[in-house]
Amino acid sequence: VTEFILLGLVETPGLRPVVFVLFFFAYLVTVGGNLSILAAILVEPKLHTPMYFFLGNLSVLDVGCITVTVPSMLSRLLSHKHTVLYGACLTQLFFFHLLAGVDCFLLTAMAYDRFLAICRPLTYSTRMSQTVQRILVAASWACAFTNALTHTVAISTLNFCGPNVINHFYCDLPQLFQLSCSSTQLNELLLFGLGILMAGAPVILIVTSYIHVAAAVLRIRSAEGRKKAFSTCGSHLTVVGIFYGTGVFSYMRLGSVEASDKDKGIGILNTVVSPMLNPLIYSLRNPDVQGALWRVLTGKRALS
């Protein structure tokens, strides 16, 4: 097999223009929203803190994640050409897993940042210095790169000699496993094992951080203080829930052929809805971000 056929989201020709308009609009909103958040963080001195440094990186990842999947789907809808070359399919798979992997570790770094800020405020500035922030981001990229490369090399060893139709709108591991003529047992074990490291370990660290955060916040006597502490954590927990919830459904149900249409829905949540909602979630209850966004959009400078 030298190419695969991606069926996309809809097979009915009449629905394709509607799908194109919806996803093109979603792409513009996601890119615009995330770049606006990034611009606000760069121009607003009040947002030059570790939490917003990580949020800026998360915005870049969200733009990358949707760019890896949606533009190629839109081009296929326009050209009515559903084929994708074998090499292009593996390239898309690599970059998707690279960016999603960095997302995993970055969300963990953000939880650790909240833990230090609320539970260890006296040593926060030294424990979360600029050097530490850069090391955390660099380590996230290194681990995610290793994971993505491992999966890409492992799937390139499989033989594809029969069916080449993928019932999805982008190339991913579970769908390619179903098409392989070779045994995928080792690949599935690899996906499960690395999944525990890439998702299981971060989830444990995030939950542990927030147990300590919740205990510390409940000890705050003033209701206003508790509300402010919880508001900075609520946005992050919402994003974590959406990201990990969709990820678990995508990769922990291997071998389920009849789940393909459900996988498309989960894929939309993972690659489109989550990146589109993140700017809204982080700015909705944050007056600092709202003020900075307003100044970016109106071209006004912050008062010193």
C-alpha positions as CSV (number, residue, x, y, z in Angstrom):
1,V,0.0,0.0,0.0
2,T,1.5,3.4,-1.1
3,E,-1.5,5.5,-0.1
4,F,-4.5,5.4,2.2
5,I,-8.1,6.6,1.6
6,L,-9.4,8.8,4.4
7,L,-13.3,8.7,4.3
8,G,-13.5,12.0,6.3
9,L,-16.4,13.1,8.5
10,V,-19.2,12.7,6.0
11,E,-19.7,10.6,2.9
12,T,-22.8,12.4,1.7
13,P,-21.8,15.0,-1.0
14,G,-24.5,17.4,0.0
15,L,-23.2,17.7,3.6
16,R,-19.6,18.5,2.6
17,P,-20.0,22.2,2.0
18,V,-21.6,22.5,5.5
19,V,-18.8,20.6,7.1
20,F,-16.2,22.7,5.3
21,V,-17.8,26.0,6.5
22,L,-18.1,24.8,10.1
23,F,-14.5,23.5,10.3
24,F,-13.0,26.4,8.4
25,F,-14.8,28.8,10.9
26,A,-13.6,26.6,13.9
27,Y,-10.0,26.7,12.5
28,L,-10.0,30.5,12.2
29,V,-11.6,30.9,15.7
30,T,-9.0,28.6,17.3
31,V,-6.0,30.1,15.6
32,G,-7.3,33.7,16.2
33,G,-8.2,33.0,19.9
34,N,-4.9,31.2,20.8
35,L,-2.7,33.8,19.0
36,S,-4.7,36.6,20.8
37,I,-3.9,34.9,24.1
38,L,-0.3,34.6,23.1
39,A,-0.1,38.3,22.1
40,A,-1.8,39.4,25.3
41,I,0.8,37.4,27.4
42,L,3.7,39.0,25.4
43,V,2.5,42.6,25.6
44,E,1.1,42.7,29.2
45,P,3.7,43.0,31.9
46,K,1.3,41.7,34.6
47,L,1.1,38.4,32.7
48,H,4.9,37.8,32.7
49,T,4.6,35.0,35.3
50,P,5.3,31.3,35.1
51,M,1.6,30.4,34.8
52,Y,1.1,32.5,31.8
53,F,4.5,31.4,30.3
54,F,3.1,27.9,30.3
55,L,-0.3,29.1,29.0
56,G,1.5,30.9,26.1
57,N,3.2,27.6,25.2
58,L,-0.1,25.8,25.5
59,S,-1.6,28.3,23.0
60,V,1.2,27.5,20.5
61,L,0.5,23.8,20.9
62,D,-3.3,24.3,20.3
63,V,-2.6,26.1,17.1
64,G,-0.2,23.3,16.0
65,C,-2.6,20.5,17.0
66,I,-5.5,21.8,14.9
67,T,-3.1,22.8,12.0
68,V,-1.8,19.2,11.8
69,T,-5.3,17.8,11.2
70,V,-7.9,20.3,10.0
71,P,-6.3,22.1,6.9
72,S,-5.5,18.8,5.2
73,M,-9.1,17.7,5.8
74,L,-10.5,21.0,4.4
75,S,-8.3,20.6,1.3
76,R,-9.6,17.1,0.7
77,L,-13.2,18.4,1.0
78,L,-12.4,21.1,-1.6
79,S,-10.6,18.8,-4.1
80,H,-12.9,15.7,-3.5
81,K,-9.6,13.7,-3.3
82,H,-9.6,11.4,-0.4
83,T,-6.2,9.8,-0.8
84,V,-3.2,10.5,1.4
85,L,0.3,9.1,0.7
86,Y,1.8,6.6,3.1
87,G,4.6,8.9,4.0
88,A,2.3,11.9,4.6
89,C,0.1,9.7,6.8
90,L,3.0,8.8,9.0
91,T,4.2,12.4,9.1
92,Q,0.8,13.6,10.3
93,L,0.7,10.8,12.9
94,F,4.2,11.8,14.2
95,F,3.4,15.5,14.6
96,F,0.0,14.8,16.1
97,H,1.5,12.6,18.8
98,L,4.4,15.0,19.3
99,L,2.1,18.0,20.0
100,A,-0.4,16.0,22.1
101,G,2.6,14.6,24.1
102,V,3.9,18.0,24.9
103,D,0.4,19.0,25.9
104,C,0.4,16.2,28.5
105,F,3.6,17.3,30.2
106,L,2.8,21.0,29.9
107,L,-0.6,20.5,31.7
108,T,1.4,18.7,34.4
109,A,3.9,21.6,34.7
110,M,1.0,24.0,35.1
111,A,-0.4,21.9,38.0
112,Y,3.0,21.9,39.6
113,D,3.2,25.7,39.2
114,R,-0.2,26.0,41.0
115,F,1.0,23.7,43.7
116,L,4.1,25.8,44.4
117,A,2.2,29.1,44.2
118,I,-0.5,28.1,46.7
119,C,1.3,25.5,48.9
120,R,4.9,26.9,48.9
121,P,4.5,30.6,48.3
122,L,7.7,31.6,50.2
123,T,10.0,29.6,47.9
124,Y,7.9,29.9,44.7
125,S,10.1,32.5,43.0
126,T,13.2,30.3,43.4
127,R,11.6,27.0,42.7
128,M,9.8,28.3,39.6
129,S,12.5,30.5,38.2
130,Q,12.8,31.2,34.4
131,T,15.5,28.5,34.2
132,V,13.2,25.9,35.8
133,Q,10.3,27.0,33.4
134,R,12.5,26.5,30.4
135,I,13.8,23.2,31.6
136,L,10.2,21.9,32.1
137,V,9.2,23.0,28.6
138,A,12.4,21.5,27.0
139,A,11.9,18.3,28.9
140,S,8.3,18.1,27.7
141,W,9.3,18.5,24.1
142,A,12.1,15.9,24.5
143,C,9.9,13.2,26.1
144,A,7.1,13.9,23.6
145,F,9.5,13.7,20.6
146,T,10.8,10.3,21.9
147,N,7.3,9.0,22.3
148,A,6.1,10.2,18.8
149,L,9.2,8.9,17.1
150,T,8.9,5.5,18.8
151,H,5.3,5.1,17.6
152,T,6.1,6.3,14.1
153,V,9.1,3.9,13.7
154,A,7.1,1.0,15.2
155,I,4.2,1.5,12.8
156,S,6.6,1.8,9.8
157,T,7.7,-1.8,10.5
158,L,4.1,-3.1,9.9
159,N,3.0,-4.4,6.5
160,F,0.0,-2.8,4.8
161,C,-1.0,-5.1,1.9
162,G,-4.8,-5.3,1.8
163,P,-7.5,-2.7,2.7
164,N,-6.4,0.9,2.7
165,V,-9.6,2.7,3.7
166,I,-9.4,4.7,7.0
167,N,-12.8,5.6,8.4
168,H,-11.5,8.9,10.0
169,F,-10.5,12.4,9.0
170,Y,-6.8,12.0,10.0
171,C,-4.2,9.3,10.4
172,D,-3.9,7.8,13.8
173,L,-2.6,4.6,15.4
174,P,-5.9,2.6,16.2
175,Q,-7.2,3.0,12.6
176,L,-3.8,2.0,11.1
177,F,-3.6,-1.0,13.4
178,Q,-6.9,-2.3,11.9
179,L,-5.5,-2.1,8.4
180,S,-2.2,-3.9,9.0
181,C,-1.5,-7.4,7.6
182,S,1.1,-7.9,10.3
183,S,0.5,-8.7,13.9
184,T,0.0,-5.4,15.8
185,Q,0.2,-7.0,19.3
186,L,3.6,-5.5,20.0
187,N,2.5,-2.1,18.7
188,E,-0.6,-2.2,20.9
189,L,1.5,-3.1,24.0
190,L,3.8,-0.2,23.1
191,L,0.9,2.1,22.9
192,F,-0.5,0.9,26.2
193,G,2.9,1.0,28.0
194,L,3.9,4.5,26.7
195,G,0.3,5.6,27.3
196,I,0.7,4.8,31.0
197,L,4.0,6.9,31.0
198,M,2.6,9.7,28.9
199,A,-0.8,10.0,30.4
200,G,-1.0,7.9,33.6
201,A,2.0,9.5,35.3
202,P,1.0,13.1,34.5
203,V,-2.6,12.4,35.7
204,I,-1.2,11.0,39.1
205,L,1.0,14.1,39.4
206,I,-1.8,16.5,38.6
207,V,-4.3,14.8,41.0
208,T,-1.6,14.8,43.8
209,S,-0.8,18.5,43.2
210,Y,-4.5,19.5,43.4
211,I,-5.2,17.4,46.5
212,H,-2.5,19.5,48.2
213,V,-3.8,22.7,46.6
214,A,-7.4,21.9,47.8
215,A,-6.2,21.2,51.3
216,A,-4.2,24.5,51.4
217,V,-7.1,26.6,49.9
218,L,-9.6,25.2,52.5
219,R,-7.3,26.5,55.2
220,I,-7.6,30.0,53.9
221,R,-10.0,31.9,56.2
222,S,-11.3,34.6,53.9
223,A,-14.0,33.6,51.4
224,E,-12.5,36.1,48.9
225,G,-9.0,34.4,49.2
226,R,-10.5,30.9,48.7
227,K,-12.5,32.1,45.6
228,K,-9.4,33.7,44.0
229,A,-7.2,30.6,44.6
230,F,-9.9,28.2,43.2
231,S,-10.5,30.5,40.2
232,T,-6.9,30.2,39.0
233,C,-7.1,26.4,39.3
234,G,-10.7,25.9,37.9
235,S,-9.7,26.8,34.3
236,H,-6.7,24.4,34.3
237,L,-8.8,21.5,35.7
238,T,-11.4,22.0,33.0
239,V,-8.8,21.9,30.3
240,V,-7.2,18.8,31.9
241,G,-10.6,17.0,32.1
242,I,-11.4,17.6,28.4
243,F,-7.9,16.7,27.2
244,Y,-7.4,13.5,29.2
245,G,-11.1,12.4,28.9
246,T,-11.0,12.4,25.1
247,G,-7.5,10.8,25.0
248,V,-8.5,7.9,27.2
249,F,-11.5,7.2,24.9
250,S,-9.4,7.4,21.8
251,Y,-6.6,5.0,22.8
252,M,-7.9,2.6,25.5
253,R,-10.5,0.9,23.2
254,L,-8.2,-0.7,20.7
255,G,-9.6,-3.4,18.3
256,S,-13.1,-2.0,18.2
257,V,-14.0,-1.8,14.5
258,E,-17.6,-0.7,15.1
259,A,-16.5,2.3,17.1
260,S,-15.1,4.2,14.1
261,D,-17.9,6.8,14.0
262,K,-17.6,7.3,17.7
263,D,-13.8,7.8,17.2
264,K,-14.6,10.6,14.7
265,G,-16.6,12.4,17.4
266,I,-13.8,11.9,19.9
267,G,-11.3,13.0,17.3
268,I,-13.3,16.3,16.8
269,L,-13.3,16.9,20.6
270,N,-9.6,16.2,20.8
271,T,-8.3,18.1,17.7
272,V,-10.9,20.9,17.2
273,V,-13.2,21.5,20.2
274,S,-10.5,21.4,23.0
275,P,-8.0,23.8,21.3
276,M,-11.0,26.1,20.4
277,L,-12.3,26.2,24.0
278,N,-9.0,26.7,25.7
279,P,-8.6,30.5,25.1
280,L,-12.3,30.9,26.2
281,I,-11.8,28.8,29.4
282,Y,-8.6,30.7,30.4
283,S,-9.9,34.2,29.7
284,L,-13.6,33.9,30.8
285,R,-12.9,34.2,34.6
286,N,-9.6,36.0,34.4
287,P,-9.9,39.9,34.5
288,D,-6.1,40.2,33.8
289,V,-6.3,38.2,30.6
290,Q,-9.5,40.0,29.5
291,G,-7.9,43.4,30.1
292,A,-4.8,42.4,28.2
293,L,-6.8,41.0,25.3
294,W,-8.9,44.2,25.1
295,R,-5.7,46.3,25.0
296,V,-4.3,44.0,22.2
297,L,-7.5,44.3,20.2
298,T,-7.8,48.1,20.6
299,G,-4.1,48.8,20.4
300,K,-4.0,50.6,23.7
301,R,-1.0,50.2,26.1
302,A,-1.2,49.2,29.7
303,L,-0.9,52.0,32.2
304,S,2.4,51.7,34.1
